[in-house]
Amino acid sequence: MSDDNPNTSTGRKIALSENTLFGMGNPLLDISAVVDKDFLDKYGLKPNDQILAEDKHKALFEEIVKRSKVEYHAGGSTQNSVKIAQWMIQKPHKVATFFGCIGADQFGEILKKKADEANVDAHYYEQNVEPTGTCAACITGDNRSLVANLAAANCYKKEKHLDLDSNWELVKKATVYYIAGFFLTVSPESVLKVAKHASDNNKIFCMNLSAPFISQFFKEPLMKVMPYVDILFGNETEAATFAKELGFETDDIAEIAKRTQNLPKENTKRPRVVVFTQGKDDTVATVGDRVTMFPVLDIDQNDIVDTNGAGDAFVGGFLSALVQEHALEECIRAGHYAANVIIRRVGCTFPEKPDFH
């Protein structure tokens, strides 16, 4: 992606091949069902919240599956993004590769089937110690209360999966890499191996700040990877927490983007690009030496069904344009389009084909 290449923005299509985009993260099977207030109260849930499951929530997963109408989707932040990138690209299939850990169980089988339906080339590390990770979306009216049980997703092992020759060959085939910050809580050594490979071979490594707790409690592994990050994503809350943890002493998003861009970087051939989304407000991105604002697409507030997958969708749209070597402006436009589609629907789901030109 270079601004001085006149061919990048003419809309020409570069011929994409399989496994050009590589993602690694926590695969979760999203289980969504409509529940009532009593159900939320029983498990001490708030109507609009995201939490990690505790012991008291164990029975919740069994109970929600028994409900009349349950929907299953392949989920987890990184998997959502590569799935959306693949959807935006359409053909060829399997441009996106995905690595993560699942259990050898029924939910794992559903997850494989769902990834297959999304035309993503998923290579899961399967183990029998922990069950496949799940995320229960308890829907009440317009609200969704998310309870994530990472389980198997926490069991990813670099030496048992990433280091295997056949898997590493898939990593080497890619030109663009994306790993959400959440994976730093699972296998920071895997993140680092992929990031270094990208940097050493002048490929593009992208990362996401993912959640405020990553910068707060996983700052050390985050900062170990940062010198290899070519494109960093985050939202305004994550950016503010990151700035606070690094002692930037500013809450100006544009200034935080600039300072983040200037953090030490290994591969000097590519200036770091920082992209911070702000919900309905302009997306902030570093373009060369400037910080530029990109307005998001207008949407009637009544059309918004669920903003939960918006961040993952933005990244997915962005990556779909990035692997086709489009200019930054075009990548952001694709990101805004994907997010605009997703927030009109329940969960991280999409129509059969994108309507993006």
VMD Tcl script that draws the C-alpha trace (Angstrom):
set ca {
  {0.00 0.00 0.00}
  {1.79 3.12 -1.15}
  {0.39 6.55 -1.85}
  {2.88 7.25 -4.63}
  {1.77 4.31 -6.77}
  {-0.73 5.72 -9.30}
  {-2.16 2.26 -9.94}
  {-3.40 1.67 -6.41}
  {-6.47 3.84 -6.54}
  {-7.68 3.25 -10.10}
  {-9.86 0.41 -8.88}
  {-7.80 -2.15 -10.81}
  {-8.17 -5.64 -9.40}
  {-5.00 -7.47 -8.55}
  {-5.34 -11.22 -8.95}
  {-5.71 -12.56 -5.44}
  {-4.62 -16.06 -4.56}
  {-5.49 -18.37 -1.66}
  {-3.96 -17.69 1.77}
  {-2.93 -14.08 0.98}
  {-4.45 -12.85 4.25}
  {-3.48 -14.55 7.51}
  {-5.37 -14.23 10.79}
  {-4.79 -15.87 14.16}
  {-6.94 -15.53 17.26}
  {-9.55 -16.92 19.62}
  {-12.19 -18.87 17.70}
  {-15.51 -18.76 19.52}
  {-18.81 -20.23 18.52}
  {-21.38 -17.47 18.91}
  {-24.63 -18.81 20.28}
  {-27.40 -16.24 20.21}
  {-30.92 -16.55 21.54}
  {-33.67 -14.24 22.71}
  {-34.05 -14.41 26.49}
  {-36.10 -12.53 29.08}
  {-35.15 -10.34 32.01}
  {-35.53 -13.28 34.42}
  {-32.83 -15.15 32.51}
  {-30.45 -12.18 32.81}
  {-31.23 -11.80 36.52}
  {-30.71 -15.51 37.15}
  {-27.11 -15.21 35.89}
  {-26.48 -11.67 37.14}
  {-26.13 -10.17 33.65}
  {-26.59 -6.57 32.52}
  {-28.68 -6.03 29.35}
  {-25.82 -4.49 27.34}
  {-22.46 -5.78 28.44}
  {-19.48 -7.99 27.55}
  {-17.97 -10.23 30.22}
  {-15.83 -13.32 30.54}
  {-17.71 -16.31 31.94}
  {-17.21 -17.28 35.58}
  {-18.19 -20.54 37.28}
  {-21.70 -19.24 37.95}
  {-22.28 -18.92 34.19}
  {-21.45 -22.56 33.32}
  {-25.09 -23.66 33.33}
  {-26.06 -20.65 31.21}
  {-24.50 -22.18 28.08}
  {-26.40 -25.45 28.53}
  {-29.64 -23.61 29.21}
  {-29.40 -21.22 26.27}
  {-28.82 -24.08 23.80}
  {-32.09 -25.70 24.92}
  {-34.09 -22.61 23.90}
  {-36.39 -22.82 20.91}
  {-34.53 -20.57 18.50}
  {-30.76 -20.64 18.70}
  {-28.46 -19.23 16.03}
  {-24.85 -20.34 15.63}
  {-22.14 -18.24 14.01}
  {-18.36 -18.57 13.73}
  {-17.13 -15.78 16.00}
  {-14.25 -14.34 17.95}
  {-12.74 -10.97 17.01}
  {-10.02 -11.97 14.51}
  {-12.11 -14.72 12.94}
  {-14.94 -12.19 12.44}
  {-12.58 -9.80 10.67}
  {-11.07 -12.36 8.28}
  {-14.56 -13.74 7.59}
  {-15.76 -10.25 6.61}
  {-12.63 -9.63 4.52}
  {-13.36 -12.86 2.64}
  {-17.02 -11.83 2.19}
  {-15.97 -8.46 0.75}
  {-13.53 -10.20 -1.64}
  {-16.01 -12.98 -2.60}
  {-13.74 -14.80 -5.09}
  {-11.39 -16.55 -5.02}
  {-12.42 -18.48 -1.92}
  {-9.92 -19.05 0.90}
  {-7.99 -15.81 0.40}
  {-8.20 -15.70 4.20}
  {-6.45 -18.26 6.42}
  {-7.30 -18.56 10.11}
  {-5.48 -20.29 13.00}
  {-6.88 -20.81 16.50}
  {-7.63 -23.53 19.03}
  {-10.88 -25.50 19.41}
  {-12.04 -28.59 21.27}
  {-12.65 -31.98 19.68}
  {-16.40 -31.69 20.24}
  {-19.78 -30.87 18.72}
  {-19.32 -27.10 18.94}
  {-15.91 -27.49 17.29}
  {-17.56 -29.35 14.40}
  {-20.16 -26.56 14.02}
  {-17.35 -23.99 14.03}
  {-15.51 -25.86 11.23}
  {-18.71 -26.03 9.20}
  {-19.39 -22.30 9.70}
  {-15.84 -21.31 8.72}
  {-16.19 -23.51 5.64}
  {-19.49 -21.83 4.72}
  {-17.73 -18.45 5.02}
  {-15.07 -19.73 2.56}
  {-12.30 -19.15 5.10}
  {-9.37 -21.57 5.14}
  {-9.48 -22.39 8.84}
  {-6.79 -24.65 10.31}
  {-7.71 -25.20 13.93}
  {-5.51 -26.75 16.57}
  {-7.77 -29.38 18.15}
  {-7.29 -30.64 21.70}
  {-9.46 -32.52 24.25}
  {-8.54 -30.79 27.48}
  {-10.96 -27.88 27.09}
  {-14.22 -27.61 25.13}
  {-14.56 -25.26 22.14}
  {-14.82 -21.63 23.22}
  {-18.28 -20.11 23.10}
  {-19.82 -16.70 23.35}
  {-23.43 -16.58 24.47}
  {-25.34 -13.58 23.15}
  {-28.40 -13.15 25.35}
  {-30.75 -10.89 23.43}
  {-33.40 -8.80 25.16}
  {-35.10 -6.27 22.89}
  {-32.34 -4.19 21.28}
  {-29.75 -5.26 23.83}
  {-27.23 -8.06 23.76}
  {-25.45 -9.31 26.84}
  {-22.32 -11.21 25.81}
  {-20.76 -13.91 27.97}
  {-17.55 -15.35 26.55}
  {-16.10 -18.63 27.72}
  {-12.66 -18.82 26.04}
  {-12.07 -22.43 27.12}
  {-10.20 -24.12 24.22}
  {-9.27 -20.76 22.66}
  {-6.92 -20.33 25.64}
  {-5.09 -23.57 24.82}
  {-3.36 -22.58 21.58}
  {0.23 -23.91 21.55}
  {2.85 -22.45 19.23}
  {5.03 -25.57 19.15}
  {2.07 -27.88 18.55}
  {0.53 -25.88 15.71}
  {2.20 -22.71 14.39}
  {5.65 -24.32 14.31}
  {4.54 -27.34 12.26}
  {6.04 -27.09 8.75}
  {2.72 -27.49 6.94}
  {1.15 -24.69 9.01}
  {4.16 -22.38 8.82}
  {4.09 -22.77 5.01}
  {0.58 -21.25 5.08}
  {1.90 -18.34 7.17}
  {4.67 -17.76 4.62}
  {2.17 -17.62 1.74}
  {0.49 -14.53 3.17}
  {1.33 -10.90 2.38}
  {-0.94 -9.33 5.02}
  {-1.27 -10.49 8.64}
  {-3.88 -9.54 11.22}
  {-4.03 -10.52 14.89}
  {-6.35 -8.89 17.43}
  {-4.75 -7.85 20.74}
  {-6.92 -10.43 22.54}
  {-4.53 -13.16 21.38}
  {-1.72 -11.63 23.47}
  {-3.53 -13.13 26.48}
  {-3.21 -16.61 24.95}
  {0.04 -16.99 23.00}
  {2.22 -13.86 22.83}
  {5.11 -15.97 21.47}
  {2.96 -16.96 18.46}
  {2.06 -13.32 17.79}
  {5.73 -12.36 17.95}
  {6.84 -15.13 15.57}
  {4.31 -14.05 12.92}
  {5.05 -10.33 13.46}
  {8.81 -10.86 13.05}
  {8.29 -12.91 9.90}
  {6.22 -10.09 8.38}
  {8.76 -7.46 9.35}
  {11.77 -9.44 8.08}
  {10.09 -10.01 4.72}
  {8.65 -6.50 4.30}
  {5.08 -7.77 4.50}
  {2.27 -5.99 6.36}
  {1.53 -6.89 10.00}
  {-1.66 -5.44 11.48}
  {-2.80 -5.49 15.05}
  {-5.71 -4.24 17.15}
  {-5.69 -2.76 20.65}
  {-8.92 -4.79 21.07}
  {-9.96 -3.72 24.59}
  {-8.75 -1.34 27.31}
  {-7.70 -4.28 29.54}
  {-5.10 -5.35 26.94}
  {-3.13 -2.09 27.29}
  {-3.60 -2.17 31.07}
  {-2.78 -5.77 31.96}
  {-0.91 -7.07 28.91}
  {1.16 -3.99 28.22}
  {4.47 -5.90 28.26}
  {3.62 -8.39 25.48}
  {1.84 -5.61 23.57}
  {4.92 -3.39 23.61}
  {7.16 -6.31 22.60}
  {5.12 -6.70 19.41}
  {4.65 -2.97 18.74}
  {7.98 -2.45 16.86}
  {6.73 -4.94 14.24}
  {3.26 -3.41 13.83}
  {2.72 -1.73 10.44}
  {-0.96 -0.92 10.94}
  {-2.53 -0.49 14.37}
  {-6.30 -0.39 14.84}
  {-8.31 0.65 17.87}
  {-11.34 2.63 18.96}
  {-11.32 5.90 20.89}
  {-11.63 4.24 24.33}
  {-8.79 1.80 23.63}
  {-6.64 4.62 22.23}
  {-7.19 6.71 25.38}
  {-6.24 3.82 27.67}
  {-3.17 3.02 25.56}
  {-2.07 6.68 25.75}
  {-2.56 6.72 29.51}
  {-0.53 3.53 29.99}
  {2.30 4.94 27.87}
  {2.25 8.30 29.67}
  {1.39 10.35 26.56}
  {-0.44 12.85 28.80}
  {-2.99 13.79 26.15}
  {-6.52 12.70 25.38}
  {-6.51 14.25 21.92}
  {-7.11 11.30 19.57}
  {-5.17 12.83 16.66}
  {-2.19 13.49 18.94}
  {-2.35 9.93 20.33}
  {-2.36 8.59 16.76}
  {0.70 10.70 15.89}
  {2.63 9.63 19.01}
  {1.73 5.99 18.43}
  {2.92 6.24 14.84}
  {6.28 7.52 16.09}
  {6.93 4.67 18.53}
  {10.05 2.62 17.62}
  {9.65 0.49 14.50}
  {11.81 -2.35 13.13}
  {10.97 -2.23 9.42}
  {11.67 1.37 8.43}
  {10.63 0.76 4.80}
  {7.01 1.14 5.90}
  {5.88 4.05 8.07}
  {3.44 2.82 10.73}
  {-0.21 3.59 10.00}
  {-2.51 4.18 12.98}
  {-6.28 3.97 12.51}
  {-8.66 4.87 15.35}
  {-12.42 4.54 14.89}
  {-14.83 6.61 16.99}
  {-18.26 5.09 16.48}
  {-20.42 7.58 14.58}
  {-17.67 10.21 14.67}
  {-14.86 10.53 12.12}
  {-12.23 7.81 11.84}
  {-8.77 9.20 12.61}
  {-5.80 7.92 10.61}
  {-2.18 8.84 10.04}
  {-1.55 9.51 6.36}
  {2.15 10.07 5.80}
  {3.11 12.85 8.23}
  {-0.44 14.10 8.63}
  {-3.36 12.94 10.76}
  {-6.53 12.90 8.68}
  {-10.21 12.58 9.58}
  {-12.45 10.31 7.52}
  {-16.21 10.75 8.03}
  {-18.18 7.52 8.47}
  {-21.26 6.75 6.35}
  {-24.50 8.37 7.49}
  {-27.01 6.04 9.05}
  {-30.43 6.64 10.54}
  {-30.20 5.78 14.27}
  {-33.37 3.67 13.84}
  {-31.56 1.41 11.37}
  {-28.92 0.46 13.92}
  {-29.70 -2.99 15.26}
  {-26.46 -3.99 16.97}
  {-23.14 -2.12 17.05}
  {-21.25 -5.04 18.56}
  {-19.45 -6.33 15.49}
  {-18.75 -2.88 14.06}
  {-15.06 -2.77 15.00}
  {-14.34 -6.27 13.68}
  {-16.29 -5.45 10.50}
  {-14.37 -2.21 9.94}
  {-11.08 -4.12 10.13}
  {-12.43 -6.84 7.81}
  {-13.46 -4.30 5.18}
  {-10.13 -2.50 5.53}
  {-8.15 -5.75 5.11}
  {-10.14 -6.73 2.00}
  {-8.93 -3.57 0.25}
  {-5.44 -3.80 1.75}
  {-4.72 -7.26 0.29}
  {-5.74 -5.84 -3.09}
  {-3.09 -3.13 -2.57}
  {-5.52 -0.23 -2.54}
  {-4.58 3.18 -1.12}
  {-5.26 3.90 2.57}
  {-8.29 6.09 1.79}
  {-9.84 3.19 -0.13}
  {-9.13 0.74 2.72}
  {-10.89 3.05 5.17}
  {-13.84 3.48 2.78}
  {-14.17 -0.32 2.57}
  {-13.98 -0.51 6.37}
  {-16.72 2.06 6.80}
  {-18.91 0.22 4.30}
  {-18.52 -3.15 6.08}
  {-19.23 -1.63 9.51}
  {-22.31 0.12 8.09}
  {-23.69 -3.22 6.85}
  {-22.99 -5.11 10.09}
  {-24.62 -2.62 12.48}
  {-27.94 -3.04 10.65}
  {-28.02 -6.75 11.58}
  {-27.96 -8.90 14.70}
  {-24.52 -10.31 15.45}
  {-21.59 -10.27 13.06}
  {-23.64 -11.44 10.06}
  {-23.94 -10.17 6.50}
  {-26.05 -10.52 3.35}
  {-24.97 -12.94 0.61}
  {-23.02 -10.36 -1.39}
  {-21.57 -6.92 -0.64}
  {-22.81 -3.91 -2.59}
  {-19.51 -2.03 -2.52}
  {-18.01 -0.25 -5.50}
}
mol new
graphics top color blue
foreach p $ca { graphics top sphere $p radius 0.5 }
foreach p [lrange $ca 0 end-1] q [lrange $ca 1 end] { graphics top cylinder $p $q radius 0.2 }
display resetview
